Structures are given as C-alpha cells and as structure tokens.
Amino acid sequence: MIQDLLPPGAYAVETFDDSDAEEQLAQLERTLVAGAAPGRRREFTTARLTARRALARAGLPVVPIPTGEFGEPRWPPGVIGSITHCAGYRAAAVAPAGSVPVLGIDAEPDLPLPSGVLEAITRPAELARLRALDRAAPGRAPWGRLLFSAKESAYKAWFPLGRRRLDFVEADADIGADGSFRVMLRVRGPLLNGERVTGFTGRWATRGGLLLTAASAVVTAPRGTHASPRRDHHDHQDHQDHQDPKIRQIRQIQQS
Ligand SMILES: CC(C)(COP(=O)(O)OP(=O)(O)OC[C@H]1O[C@@H](n2cnc3c(N)ncnc32)[C@H](O)[C@@H]1OP(=O)(O)O)[C@@H](O)C(=O)NCCC(=O)NCCS
C-alpha cells in the first residue's frame, strides 16, 4: 500500500503480522531492545526484518540497521530510508541515496486524534485549512490525524539533514484533498546538494483502516534568494504554544 505513495527509485515492504524471529537480528540490533517489553521487541524485530527485505528489493546491501542517539535508524552509506509501525502494521522504505531526495514514512490508525492533541500540534492557520477541508470533503479522512502523520513523515525526512528534533509548531502542514501534502519549515532549513530546503512534499492515502503518509521530495529556495522561514501574524501565538502544557503532553505521547 505504502509503495503506491513513493516515487520510482524508492522501495517499500510492509507486513501485518509480527515476527518472533529475534535470532535473525544482528547482535547489535538485539542489544538495542534487550531490556524492552515483549511487544516492543516483536515490533522492532518485524520492522528491522522488513527493512532488510526492502534493502534486498532495492538491490542494496542487506545489513543490520543500528539506532542513532535520536532514535533514528542508521542506514548504511549510500542509502536513505524510513521505518514506521502502528497496531497491525509495520513498514520500511529505502532508496539509493540520490535516487530520491528524502524519505519519511508514517502509518496511523484511520481514526480521529485523541482530544486535545490537534490543538497542541497545529497553529491557527493550519486549523483554518483543516476546517475548510472538512467542509469540502467531510468524512473523507480524519484530517487532523492526517496532518499529524504528514508532520511525522516530514520529520523523519528532515532528520538526516537537520540532525535535531523539530517541533510541531516549527512546520506548517497543508493537506491536499487530492492525496498530496506539503510541510513547510518555519525555521531555517538544512542544505541538500547545496540548495536550502524550505519544506517537504509527499502523498497520503487511507487503506484498510490505516492512514499512510510518505514524504519523498523537498521544496527548495530559488537560488540566490535569502531563504527566510515563513512567518506570519501568529508568531506571538507560537511563542505561547512553546510554553503550552499541551505541547509538553504531545511530546510525552510521542516519546512513550
Ligand atoms: C520519531 C517519531 C516521528 C516516530 O513516530 P511514531 O508515530 O511515534 O512512530 P512510528 O512507528 O511511525 O516510527 C517509529 C520509527 O521512527 C524512526 N525514528 C525514530 N526517531 C527518528 C528520527 N529522529 N528520525 C528519523 N526516524 C526516526 C525509527 O525507525 C522508529 O522505529 P524503531 O524505533 O523501531 O527503529 C515521533 O515519536 C516523534 O518523536 N515525533 C516528534 C517530532 C515530530 O514529529 N515533529 C514534527 C515536526 S513537523
């Protein structure tokens, strides 16, 4: 399913069952989850073995994938990729570096967000666009959860370039009813091949009770321009959002 959201050059493998084959992991991978609960160990094992299958499908070296200090998968040189899991679903996508600019994938249940979360991850301009989507295509997708997932995909695409955590209010997501999305950075973006990245674009779909997003392209500042992040009259509100207990609450949900 998630393959359909990716451009040529990227390869995804997904699975709906968990694997108990922890012995197939490399020692360094097993060590990463040695003290974790059984459910997390199964999820990790399945996702890592799924990633190996994606590497094989792409014709790339099938190697262990350690975890970096921010929780990110550390792909071998020359490879970019992303991993996601949610209840009943695990997926990995990889590509030879250079064949696609970035890769970030996310899967969520096709359900509305728990109450209070949307307000914590959006700015007023994003909420206004979500309301417009709801009026234009009511019930077509849980638009708030979709915005959340698009931001998570964009974060996974951002991380290998930005190498730091990105707050939800540091980006502005715009969901298209046509299955596209765009997440624009509100902070100075990283460089990719000498160009300043100002945002990420991708595709989304709802299938079989799941909501899937994949960010696989970048928006860059035109050469010679000074790429200032987008600022608007809600900046004061954003400053307040950083202090908001709801923001801290969503961070805890994400880190748990
Ligand atoms: C890291 C994060 C995006 C993971 O999303 P999630 O919905 O909780 O979980 P998913 O199952 O979709 O993804 C988990 C996988 O993400 C990958 N991941 C974790 N940290 C990552 C990072 N910094 N960069 C890239 N990938 C990362 C890992 O492969 C992880 O699986 P693993 O631990 O089994 O290897 C989320 O927990 C988080 O920290 N979000 C806050 C930052 C954010 O999204 N900001 C939005 C800015 S616009």
The ligand as a Gaussian input file, in Angstrom:
#p B3LYP/6-31G(d) Opt

LIG

0 1
 C       10.218000       9.874000      15.968000
 C        8.731000       9.896000      15.710000
 C        8.436000      10.744000      14.460000
 C        8.230000       8.463000      15.470000
 O        6.886000       8.449000      15.068000
 P        5.811000       7.482000      15.779000
 O        4.478000       7.706000      15.117000
 O        5.901000       7.663000      17.250000
 O        6.295000       6.036000      15.470000
 P        6.484000       5.271000      14.094000
 O        6.207000       3.852000      14.380000
 O        5.770000       5.886000      12.950000
 O        8.048000       5.454000      13.826000
 C        8.967000       4.841000      14.670000
 C       10.258000       4.742000      13.917000
 O       10.687000       6.057000      13.575000
 C       12.083000       6.001000      13.375000
 N       12.657000       7.173000      14.032000
 C       12.758000       7.424000      15.348000
 N       13.387000       8.594000      15.545000
 C       13.677000       9.076000      14.316000
 C       14.334000      10.247000      13.871000
 N       14.823000      11.165000      14.719000
 N       14.481000      10.436000      12.546000
 C       14.017000       9.530000      11.656000
 N       13.383000       8.386000      12.024000
 C       13.221000       8.182000      13.349000
 C       12.590000       4.699000      13.995000
 O       12.952000       3.824000      12.964000
 C       11.378000       4.187000      14.741000
 O       11.252000       2.784000      14.748000
 P       12.288000       1.854000      15.554000
 O       12.480000       2.514000      16.887000
 O       11.618000       0.538000      15.621000
 O       13.545000       1.895000      14.719000
 C        7.928000      10.508000      16.892000
 O        7.992000       9.646000      18.008000
 C        8.450000      11.859000      17.344000
 O        9.396000      11.979000      18.127000
 N        7.791000      12.933000      16.884000
 C        8.125000      14.267000      17.340000
 C        8.844000      15.058000      16.297000
 C        7.922000      15.374000      15.185000
 O        7.243000      14.540000      14.650000
 N        7.881000      16.666000      14.825000
 C        7.069000      17.108000      13.764000
 C        7.759000      18.313000      13.207000
 S        6.921000      18.875000      11.760000

